[in-house]
Amino acid sequence: MKNFKNQKGFSLLELTIAMTITLVVLGLTMSLFSGALGMRARESRRADALASARAALNLISREIANSGYGLSSNGIVLADSNQKRIRVRANLVNTDMSTNSPGEDVTYFFDAANQSIVRYDPNDSPQTSVVVNRISDVNFQYFNYTGSSSTPTSSSTPTKDTARVRISVMVRLEEVQGQPLDQTVEFVSDVTLRNAEYMLNQY
């Protein structure tokens, strides 16, 4: 039988030091891994939010650009449009001067309570639908062209001379633990009203 009395092992101090070093290295590794996961989650949510906002802007821009089609005005309902909402009309079916078919009388507005852009169409079913969520703010800016001047004046409310609309959408990114808070991205789209009097005179 072998004698193990003379064989030496690690002392308690050496084991404690080795365990401490191992725990420190493991802690640093976990911290880096957690940060990487947080960044990945943030970027994934950011990509989803931005893609949704872009899709919403494309839809809104298309319908605003068509406003005034088949009508004798730029199509913006002045009394129902301001910095936070816009109502546009177009005679898309073009059977008469009425705008009572789906897509011919549309209002977009910002719903602050639900942080969303809402589309309202009294001639469609359903009448109200959410275009995009996770929106922190929406602004409509109106550019008015008078006479033959190519230099517009801007305002927060439209006029009969409005020929371009700027849509600004602010997207607040979801919070991710370990990442900066209150991150926002702004999308801006300039929409030319093809049927506005000034634009028609350019052709």
Secondary structure, 3 states (H helix, E strand, C coil): CCCCCCCCCCCHHHHHHHHHHHHHHHHHHHHHHHHHHHHHHHHHHHHHHHHHHHHHHHHHHHHHHCCCCCCCCCCECHHHCCCCEEEEECCCCCCCCCCCCCCCEEEEEEECCCCEEEEECCCCCCCEEEEECCEEEEEEEEEECCCCCCCCEEECCCCCCEEEEEEEEEEECCCCCCCCCCCEEEEEEEEECCCCHHHHCCC
